Amino acid sequence: MSFERIIGLNVIDDQEYQRYREAMLPILKTYDGAFGYDFKVSEVLLSKTEDDINRVFTIEFPSKQNMEEFFANPDYIEVQNRHLKNSINSKTVISMHEKDT
């Protein structure tokens, strides 16, 4: 079993978002986390939020605990504050669930 989040973002600065991804990836790997899918979305046909979404991805961890520890990690929070907050204007957690690996 593993734990997966499906997240939708509205990226407004692709270069800054790429810097975020590059800076957070080593931290993600220390929690055995990985990206599963990553899409740039040109049109959203149905949504449960009024927030715009132009990027959808999955992020996977071996357990919910690993995921929670990753998102609470002070180094990750610093990267998030430095790069993510300036590169997106909305974030939507579409789903969080356990899945068979």
N, C-alpha and C positions, 0 to 999 in steps of 0.2 A: 504494500500500500504506500501511497505517497499523497501529498497534499498539494492542491493546485489552486491558484487564483487566476481568474480571467479579468483583465483590466482594460478599460477604455480610457484613452487620454485625448485631449485636444492639444496637440503640439503646435506652438506658435513660433518656436525658434529651433529649427532642425539642428543647427550646429551646436547650440548649447545643450540640447537634449542628447546629442551624441557624446558630448563631454561628460554628461551625467552617466550615461551607460558605461563609458570607458572607466570612469572613476569608481563606480559601484560594483563592477563585475568581479574584481578580486575579493571584495567583501562577501559578495553573494556566494562565491565558490567556497569560502571558508565554512559556510553553513550547508554545503552540498546542494545549493540551489542552482537552478538553470532556467533559461528561457526555453519553452517548448515550441511555441508558434509566435510569429510577429508579423503583423499586417499593417500596411498603410491603407486606410479606408477612404475611398473617394465619395461614397454616398451611403448614408444611413437611412434605411427604409422604415425601420420600426425601433423605437427606443422607449425605455421606461423613465428616462431622464430628459430634462430640457437642455442639459449640457451638451455642447457639441462634442463629437468624437471623430477623430481622424486617424487614430492609431489604436489597434487592439492587439494584445499579446497575452500569452500564458506564462506564468512563472511557477516553477515547481520546486518542492522541497520534500525531503524524505519523511517529514512529520510536521504537524501543526506547530509544535514547539520550536523546531528549527526556523520556521517562517516567522513566528512571533519574535524570536531572539534576533533574527536578522533585521527586522523593521525597527527594533528597539536599540540596535547597536549604535553607540555614540558616533562612530566613524561614518556609518551609513547616514545618520541624521545630518551630520555635517555636509556630506556630499549632496544630500537632498536639498538642504538649505542653500548651498552654494550654486547648484546647477538646475535642479528640477523645478524649483519654484519660479525661476526666471524663464523656463522653456515651455511651460504648459499653462493653460488657464482653466482647465478642469480635469478632474480624475473621477472615474466611475468604476467601482468594484462591481463587475457584472455577476461574478459567481465565485464562491469559495467552496471547495469540496474535496473529500478524499476520493482517490481513484485507484483502480488496480493498475499496477505497473507492468 
